[in-house]
Amino acid sequence: MAKDQEDVVKPARMKIINQASIIIVVAIWLLAAGFFRHLPADVPIHFNWQGAPDHVGSKKLIFILPVLATLLNLLLGYLARHPELHNYPVKITKANSASWYERSAWLLFIVRLIVSAIFLVLTLIVIVSALRCQSDKLFYLLTALVLAIPAGIAWVLIRPLSSKPS
């Protein structure tokens, strides 16, 4: 990536969002590892629409969530840092590249943060449900986070940028 693209992709607020995403993924790993020995042999791995577990699996499956969160975080982070690889609805020129690259990078950083938070809540739901505790409120949080994805996309698309895409 060229130096001017790097400046567009990494303003201070993006660095904060990037660090928050990383902290959330680390928290997912710490939760899974920290609660692993306290979990029963079988943990819920699937839930119905009412939030009740309807499938169980080995407690080792708790580590699938941090693995997937890590892989998605790495992929979305890489793509956010390389907006020149993205598809755009217009031809990218030297005149419009900075604003389109900024918009695309913001979009992926926001989605990365929300996806990380979704995996954190999913990990909490599995742990809380496995320990036979109430997890209803976590499902409301999960729903809010899932709805935050289109809201985040809309925010990125309508917010003013340093220069307007052409």
Protein Blocks (a to p, Z undefined) as FASTA:
>chain_A
ZZklmmmmmgfklmmmmmmmmmmmmmmmmmmmmmmmmpcfbdcfbdcfkopafbdcdfkl
mmmmmmmmmmmmmmmmmmmmmmmlpccfbdcdfklmmmmmmmmmmmmmmmmmmmmmmmmm
mmmmmmmmmnopafklmmmmmmmmmmmmmmmmmmmmmpccfbdcZZ
